[in-house]
């Protein structure tokens, strides 16, 4: 097999420094493309996403069912490593998928639930209503999202849940400064 010759380095010497320039070996593999043949990967991705958007409702419903099942397991068996992990993963997946699927406020509520699971020092002592209300809010936001007049209610509900969760977490973590810093940080889930 014939190996390509390595391009030589060019060295320019100056009074106080040297500039070393390496030839770009990729120039040999590049080719010019006509304007009519240019590919726009972002446009292709957006087109593919638009084609899938009809399935987003079903995917989100599936994620909500997973969250509901994880919460039912917690209510049935209590918090243990498995039930805690599944509840966290279900909420975390909703947090990550919600904005893409068109449910950004569900993502905010799911992020708040993740923060409770992650930062509560004793998860079994978290008021059951606090967790249940987060789950009910997520399910309601997804279920009622199609009604455009609910958008303001969704944002307000997510905002209030986050405020209540932050207040609770700040109170139970008053002696854990590393957690307080994370709790007081702004959320990362896009609200819209």
C-alpha positions as CSV (number, residue, x, y, z in Angstrom):
1,X,0.0,0.0,0.0
2,X,1.4,3.4,-1.0
3,X,1.6,5.7,2.0
4,X,1.0,9.4,1.2
5,X,4.0,11.6,1.9
6,X,3.5,13.7,5.0
7,X,3.5,17.4,4.2
8,X,6.5,19.4,5.4
9,X,6.3,21.9,8.2
10,X,7.0,25.5,7.3
11,X,9.0,27.5,9.8
12,X,9.2,31.3,9.7
13,X,11.9,32.7,12.0
14,X,11.5,36.1,13.5
15,X,13.8,38.0,15.9
16,X,12.0,36.9,19.0
17,X,10.0,33.9,17.9
18,X,9.3,31.2,15.3
19,X,6.0,30.5,13.6
20,X,5.5,26.8,12.7
21,X,2.8,26.1,10.2
22,X,1.7,22.6,9.2
23,X,0.0,22.0,5.9
24,X,-3.6,21.0,6.1
25,X,-3.8,17.3,5.1
26,X,-7.5,17.5,4.8
27,X,-7.3,19.8,1.7
28,X,-6.8,16.7,-0.4
29,X,-10.1,15.1,0.6
30,X,-12.3,18.2,0.3
31,X,-14.3,18.8,-2.8
32,X,-16.3,21.8,-4.0
33,X,-20.0,21.3,-4.1
34,X,-22.4,23.2,-6.4
35,X,-24.9,25.4,-4.7
36,X,-27.8,23.2,-5.9
37,X,-26.3,20.2,-4.3
38,X,-25.6,21.7,-0.8
39,X,-27.0,19.7,2.1
40,X,-28.4,21.5,5.1
41,X,-28.3,19.0,8.0
42,X,-30.2,21.4,10.3
43,X,-33.0,21.7,7.8
44,X,-33.1,18.0,7.4
45,X,-33.2,17.5,11.2
46,X,-36.0,20.0,11.5
47,X,-37.9,18.3,8.7
48,X,-37.5,14.9,10.4
49,X,-38.6,16.4,13.7
50,X,-41.7,17.9,12.1
51,X,-42.5,14.5,10.6
52,X,-42.3,12.9,14.1
53,X,-44.2,15.6,15.9
54,X,-47.5,13.7,15.5
55,X,-46.0,11.0,17.7
56,X,-44.9,13.4,20.5
57,X,-48.3,13.2,22.2
58,X,-48.0,9.4,22.4
59,X,-44.4,9.5,23.6
60,X,-45.2,12.0,26.3
61,X,-48.2,10.0,27.4
62,X,-45.9,7.0,27.6
63,X,-43.5,8.9,29.7
64,X,-46.3,10.1,32.0
65,X,-47.5,6.5,32.4
66,X,-44.0,5.5,33.4
67,X,-43.9,8.3,36.0
68,X,-47.4,7.3,37.3
69,X,-46.2,3.6,37.6
70,X,-43.0,4.7,39.4
71,X,-45.0,6.8,41.9
72,X,-47.4,3.9,42.4
73,X,-44.4,1.6,43.3
74,X,-43.2,4.2,45.8
75,X,-46.7,4.4,47.4
76,X,-46.8,0.5,47.5
77,X,-43.2,-0.3,48.6
78,X,-42.0,3.0,50.0
79,X,-38.7,4.5,49.0
80,X,-35.8,2.2,48.4
81,X,-32.9,2.3,46.0
82,X,-35.0,0.8,43.1
83,X,-38.2,2.8,43.6
84,X,-36.2,6.1,44.2
85,X,-34.2,5.4,41.1
86,X,-37.1,4.7,38.8
87,X,-39.1,7.7,40.0
88,X,-36.0,9.9,39.5
89,X,-35.3,8.5,36.0
90,X,-39.0,8.9,34.9
91,X,-39.1,12.5,36.1
92,X,-35.6,13.2,34.6
93,X,-36.7,11.8,31.2
94,X,-39.7,14.0,31.2
95,X,-37.5,17.0,32.1
96,X,-35.3,16.2,29.2
97,X,-38.0,15.4,26.6
98,X,-40.7,17.9,27.5
99,X,-39.4,20.9,25.7
100,X,-38.6,18.9,22.5
101,X,-42.1,17.3,22.6
102,X,-43.8,20.7,23.1
103,X,-44.5,20.5,26.8
104,X,-41.9,22.9,28.3
105,X,-43.9,23.6,31.5
106,X,-44.1,19.9,32.2
107,X,-40.3,19.9,32.1
108,X,-40.1,22.6,34.7
109,X,-42.4,20.6,37.1
110,X,-40.4,17.5,36.4
111,X,-37.1,19.3,37.1
112,X,-38.5,20.4,40.4
113,X,-39.5,16.8,41.3
114,X,-35.9,15.7,40.3
115,X,-34.5,18.3,42.7
116,X,-36.6,17.0,45.6
117,X,-35.5,13.5,45.0
118,X,-31.9,14.5,44.6
119,X,-31.6,17.0,47.5
120,X,-33.9,15.8,50.2
121,X,-31.7,14.4,53.0
122,X,-34.3,11.7,53.9
123,X,-36.7,11.1,51.0
124,X,-39.1,9.1,53.1
125,X,-39.7,12.2,55.2
126,X,-40.7,14.4,52.3
127,X,-44.4,15.2,52.5
128,X,-46.2,12.8,50.3
129,X,-48.4,15.6,49.0
130,X,-45.3,17.5,47.7
131,X,-44.3,14.6,45.5
132,X,-47.9,13.7,44.5
133,X,-48.7,17.3,43.6
134,X,-45.7,17.4,41.3
135,X,-46.8,14.2,39.6
136,X,-50.4,15.4,39.3
137,X,-49.2,18.7,37.8
138,X,-47.0,17.0,35.2
139,X,-49.9,14.7,34.2
140,X,-52.4,17.5,34.1
141,X,-50.0,19.7,32.0
142,X,-49.6,17.0,29.5
143,X,-53.2,16.0,29.4
144,X,-54.6,19.6,29.2
145,X,-51.8,21.1,27.0
146,X,-53.9,21.1,23.9
147,X,-56.2,23.8,25.3
148,X,-54.4,27.0,24.5
149,X,-56.0,29.0,27.3
150,X,-54.3,26.8,29.9
151,X,-50.8,28.0,29.0
152,X,-50.7,30.7,31.6
153,X,-52.0,28.2,34.2
154,X,-49.3,25.7,33.3
155,X,-46.5,28.3,33.8
156,X,-48.0,29.5,37.1
157,X,-48.5,26.0,38.4
158,X,-44.9,25.0,37.5
159,X,-43.5,28.2,39.0
160,X,-45.4,27.7,42.3
161,X,-44.4,24.0,42.6
162,X,-40.8,25.0,42.1
163,X,-41.1,27.7,44.8
164,X,-42.7,25.3,47.3
165,X,-40.1,22.6,46.6
166,X,-37.2,25.1,46.9
167,X,-38.6,26.4,50.2
168,X,-38.9,22.9,51.5
169,X,-35.4,21.9,50.4
170,X,-33.9,25.0,51.8
171,X,-35.5,24.2,55.2
172,X,-34.4,20.6,55.3
173,X,-30.9,21.4,54.0
174,X,-30.1,24.3,56.3
175,X,-27.1,22.5,57.7
176,X,-25.8,21.2,54.2
177,X,-24.3,24.2,52.4
178,X,-23.2,22.2,49.4
179,X,-26.9,21.2,48.8
180,X,-28.1,24.7,49.5
181,X,-25.9,26.1,46.8
182,X,-27.5,23.7,44.2
183,X,-31.0,24.3,45.5
184,X,-30.7,28.1,45.2
185,X,-29.3,27.9,41.7
186,X,-31.8,28.7,38.9
187,X,-33.5,25.9,37.0
188,X,-32.1,24.5,33.8
189,X,-35.3,23.3,32.2
190,X,-36.5,25.8,29.6
191,X,-39.9,27.3,30.5
192,X,-40.6,28.4,26.9
